[in-house]
Amino acid sequence: MDAIINEYKKHGVDAFYRIHGHDYENPHIDIVENLLKSAKEEWNINGDILDLCCGSGEVSHALEDCNVDGIDPYTKELYEANTGNDCIRMTFKDIVEEGIGKRYDFVVCSYAMHLCERSMLPMLLYRICEVTGNLIVITPHKKPDCNGDFFREISRIKKERSTMVLYENRIFNV
Ligand SMILES: C[S@@+](CC[C@H](N)C(=O)[O-])C[C@H]1O[C@@H](n2cnc3c(N)ncnc32)[C@H](O)[C@@H]1O
């Protein structure tokens, strides 16, 4: 497969995952696992976790001692087969329109938040801050910056070229 960025350009992001939702694998899985190992040690991740844009279960595997649910519009069957956890089919737009509807100790979004259209990001962050005090974003880019009205960065860990940022909710005591 071409570098994923070329595939996104060729098909569009949603069409790419509609085609590859059953065989998606993150080639940087080792980095994701390594970052989350550090997060467990340094940020005391436990309790109820939402794996947002859960793919084939990369984050959920690394946090398998927690109680994890997944959300992803395209990888439900693959995720559920790999993890045994439930996956709710929702796009970013669905979340903006309907909300998440369950409280979590942490929401973790790995390699995916940058796929949300910039104009929709504030409303997505609002919906996330309705249900959690703690948002963790893992990204291979500088984007997205989730600091703003709803979340503020409190810590970050970098490994190789990926960054994991912990944000705290600024408005609700969830
Ligand atoms: C690069 S993968 C990341 C998967 C996993 N979190 C990981 O770390 O490997 C991006 C994920 O975003 C999901 N996705 C794509 N478009 C989306 C959208 N419009 N709304 C919500 N999720 C979307 C895909 O189905 C895919 O599982």
The ligand as an SDF file (V2000), in Angstrom:
LIG
                    3D

 27 29  0  0  0  0  0  0  0  0999 V2000
   -5.2870    6.0190   11.2430 C   0  0  0  0  0  0  0  0  0  0  0  0
   -6.6950    5.1280   11.8720 S   0  0  0  0  0  0  0  0  0  0  0  0
   -6.3280    5.0720   13.6140 C   0  0  0  0  0  0  0  0  0  0  0  0
   -6.8570    3.8590   14.2710 C   0  0  0  0  0  0  0  0  0  0  0  0
   -6.3380    3.5640   15.6790 C   0  0  0  0  0  0  0  0  0  0  0  0
   -6.8490    4.5290   16.6350 N   0  0  0  0  0  0  0  0  0  0  0  0
   -4.8180    3.5350   15.7150 C   0  0  0  0  0  0  0  0  0  0  0  0
   -4.2040    4.1820   16.5740 O   0  0  0  0  0  0  0  0  0  0  0  0
   -4.2270    2.8410   14.8920 O   0  0  0  0  0  0  0  0  0  0  0  0
   -7.9880    6.3090   11.7570 C   0  0  0  0  0  0  0  0  0  0  0  0
   -9.3290    5.7940   12.2250 C   0  0  0  0  0  0  0  0  0  0  0  0
  -10.2820    6.8500   12.0830 O   0  0  0  0  0  0  0  0  0  0  0  0
  -11.4910    6.3140   11.6150 C   0  0  0  0  0  0  0  0  0  0  0  0
  -12.2230    7.3700   10.8590 N   0  0  0  0  0  0  0  0  0  0  0  0
  -12.0670    7.7050    9.5570 C   0  0  0  0  0  0  0  0  0  0  0  0
  -12.9230    8.6760    9.2140 N   0  0  0  0  0  0  0  0  0  0  0  0
  -13.6420    8.9590   10.3350 C   0  0  0  0  0  0  0  0  0  0  0  0
  -14.7110    9.8740   10.6270 C   0  0  0  0  0  0  0  0  0  0  0  0
  -15.2160   10.6930    9.6830 N   0  0  0  0  0  0  0  0  0  0  0  0
  -15.2190    9.8960   11.8700 N   0  0  0  0  0  0  0  0  0  0  0  0
  -14.7080    9.0800   12.8450 C   0  0  0  0  0  0  0  0  0  0  0  0
  -13.6960    8.1870   12.6250 N   0  0  0  0  0  0  0  0  0  0  0  0
  -13.1820    8.1280   11.3850 C   0  0  0  0  0  0  0  0  0  0  0  0
  -11.0870    5.1450   10.7200 C   0  0  0  0  0  0  0  0  0  0  0  0
  -12.1170    4.1850   10.5790 O   0  0  0  0  0  0  0  0  0  0  0  0
   -9.8520    4.6100   11.4150 C   0  0  0  0  0  0  0  0  0  0  0  0
  -10.1480    3.5330   12.2820 O   0  0  0  0  0  0  0  0  0  0  0  0
  1  2  1  0
  2  3  1  0
  2 10  1  0
  3  4  1  0
  4  5  1  0
  5  6  1  0
  5  7  1  0
  7  8  2  0
  7  9  1  0
 10 11  1  0
 11 12  1  0
 11 26  1  0
 12 13  1  0
 13 14  1  0
 13 24  1  0
 14 15  1  0
 14 23  1  0
 15 16  2  0
 16 17  1  0
 17 18  1  0
 17 23  2  0
 18 19  1  0
 18 20  2  0
 20 21  1  0
 21 22  2  0
 22 23  1  0
 24 25  1  0
 24 26  1  0
 26 27  1  0
M  CHG  2   2   1   9  -1
M  END
$$$$
